[in-house]
Amino acid sequence: MRISIGLLMTMLAFVAHAESPDPVALKAQLQGYYFDAARRGDVDMLNTFIESGYSLNSQDDKGYTALILAAYHGQGPFVERLLSAGADACVQDKRGNTALMGAIFKGELKIAQRLLATDCNPDQRNGAGQTAAMYAGLFKRVELLDELKAKGADLNAEDPVGNSASRLASGEIRTPAPR
């Protein structure tokens, strides 16, 4: 597989200067390999992409990055390699969720702790107005709440319906009023 990625990347570079094979199709194929490697945790494949200068923060049609996918799928070594190579942990998908939120949702606590060590705002909100701390409270990842607070997260910040990390952790969940 490593040879085919290198070949595809070479072809993509060649296509940029020629009018032959479809560059859009080649780019999509490369991106598919990249995101598949993230889901599987294939660090050797990731190294090929890094060595080739591939954009580590590229996003698919849902806004997912390889870091978001790797965190969500519990691929700790892949997450670490991406971060050490300069991937941006603060990138949000189209719903505003981050790799940290995905790791918390899936219960990937070690990955979440690693992502907490990045320079992202701990109160970064998704499209629904929720923070990583709210995810930790909702999904009972209470061991992360102290770490989020130490990072500067406001455990009393509320989403649009009045949920805070503290309330969610205690089991108090507010839902939107019916229309």
N, C-alpha and C positions, 0 to 999 in steps of 0.2 A: 504494500500500500504506500510505503514511503516513496518509492520510485515514481508511482503514478502521480502523487501530489507534486513532486518536483517537476515532473514532465508537464503537468497541467499548468503549473505556475510559469514555466518557461514558455509554453504555448500562449498563455495569457499575455506575457510580455511581448512575444512575437506578434500576436494579433493586434496589439496596440499600434504597431507600425505597419500592418498589412490589412488587406481587406478580405482575407480568407475566413477560416472558421468563425462561428458566431461568438464574439467576445462576451455577450450577455449570458449565453448558455454556459460558457466556460467559467465565468465568474460565479454563476449560480451553483455549478458543480463543486467548485472549490469551497464555497461557503457551506454547502451541504456536508462535505468532508470535515470541515472545521467544526461545525456544530455537532456532528455525529461523534467526533473525537471527544468533545466536551462531555457529552452524555455518557460515553463509555469510560472516560478518564484516561484516554490514550495519550500519555505524556510524550512518548516518542514522536507521535504524529504532531503534537503541539510544538515540539522542538523544531520540526521541519518547517512549520508555518512561521515560527519566530525567526529562524535562520533566514527565511526567504523574505522577511520584512512585511509579512501579512499584517493588516490592520487588526489588532487584537480587540478593538472595541466595535467591530462591525456588528450590525444588528440585522435580524431577520424581519419578516413582515409583521411579527408581533412585538418587535422591539427587543427581543431577547439577545443578549450577548453570550459569548462562550462562558464568561464568568457567571452570569445568571444561571445558565443551564448546568454548569458543573456544580455550583453551590446547591442547587435544587436536587440534583441527582447524587449528592453525597460524595463527590469526587475531590477529596481533600488535597491530594498531591497535585492535581490539575489546577485547582484553585490557587495553591501556593505558587506554582510555576507561572501562572498568568500574572499574579500580583507582582512577583519578582521581576517579570519582564515588562511591567509597566501598564498592565490593564487597569482601567478606571473602575473602581468598585462603586462609584457614585452614580453610574449610568442607570437610568430608569427605563423600563420597558414601556410600551404604549399605555399601560394602565398606571404607570408611575411606580411600579414595584422595583425594588433593587435586589441584588444578589443576597444581601443580608436578610431582607424580608422573606425571600424564598427559602433560605437556610433555616430561619426560625420556623416558618410554616411546616417544613418537612422534619423538623426536630434534629437537624444537623448542627448540634451545639458546638462542636469543635470548629467547624467551618464558620459558624456565626461568630465565635470568639475571635477567630483570625480576621474576619471582615471588620470587626469592631476596632481592630488595630489600625485601620486605614484612616485617611483624613476626611472621611465623609461626615456630614452634619448628622448627628444622632437623631435629630428631630425632622429629618427629611420626610416629606409626606407623599403618599401616593395620590392617585386621582380621586380616591374616596376620602381623602383627608386623614388617613391613618399613618401612624409612624411604626417603626420597628418595635418600639416599646409596647405599643398597642397590640401588635402581633404576639409578642412575648407574653403579654397578659392574657390575651384571648386563648392562646394555645397552651397555656399553663407552663411556659418555659420560664418559670419564676427565677431560676438560677441565673438567667441573663439580665433580669431587671436591675440588680445591683451593679452589674458591669455597664449596662446602658446608662444608669444614673451617674456612675463614676465618669463616664465619657461625656456627660453633660446633658443627657436626655431629660426632658421634663416629663416625669411620670404622671403629672396631673394635667398635661395638655389634653384637650378634648377634640374628638372628631366632630363633624357637623351635627351628629345626633346626641352628643354629650358623653360618649364613651371615652374613658381615659385608661391608661395602662393599669393604674391602681384599681379602678372599678372592675375592669375586665378580669384582672387576676383574682379578685375576690368573688367572681361569679356574677357580678351585676352587669348585665348586658342591656343596653338601651337599643331599641329598634326604631326606625323611622315611623312616624305617625301615618296611619292609612290615609289615603287621599280620597 
